[in-house]
Amino acid sequence: MYASSLLPIGLFLLSGSPVILASTTVPMKNEVRVTLFSKPNFEFAPPYWYGSHDLTKRLCVNLPREHHGHVESYLVEGGCCTFYEKKDCKKALFSANRKADRKLGPNHRNKIESYQCGKPGCKLRSRR
C-alpha cells in the first residue's frame, strides 16, 4: 500500500499568468506523480490532470475524455512514465524518467490519451 493525497503545489503568477512551479513534497517510496497541463510552461488552466500511483503495479491510466487533446506540458516525479496516443496504453509516444517538459513538441502535443508508470529508468512497451 502507498500513501496518496492531493499534491500540495505552489501556485505563482508569472508575467500575469498563473503557473505551477513545483510540488512541495517528495513522492513516497514506490509512488510516482504525474501532472499534465493544458497549456505550455506548466500553466494552471483547466483541464488539468494530477495522478499519484503505486509504481509497482504498472497500471495503465486512461485520461478522462475532457483531457484528450489538451496536454501541452507535464511533470513526472518519482518514476518513469510512458505516454500513449491511444487509450489502454496503445501507440507509445514517449517516456519521461523523473522529468518535466514545459512545452511538448509537435509530434506529442495534445496527443496523450493514456499513460503507464514504473520505477525510475523503466522501459515500457507499447501495446498494439
VENUR-V230941 format. One record per run of one state. SS is the DSSP state (@ for helix, = for strand, . for the rest). FROM is the first residue (numbers start at 1). TO is the last residue. If there is no record, write none. Layout:
[[SS FROM TO] [SS FROM TO]]
//
This chain:
[[. 1 8] [= 9 14] [. 15 16] [= 17 23] [. 24 30] [= 31 37] [. 38 39] [@ 40 42] [= 43 43] [. 44 48] [= 49 54] [. 55 59] [= 60 62] [. 63 64] [@ 65 67] [. 68 72] [= 73 77] [. 78 79] [= 80 86] [. 87 89] [= 90 97] [. 98 99] [= 100 101] [. 102 113] [= 114 118] [. 119 126] [= 127 127] [. 128 128]]
//
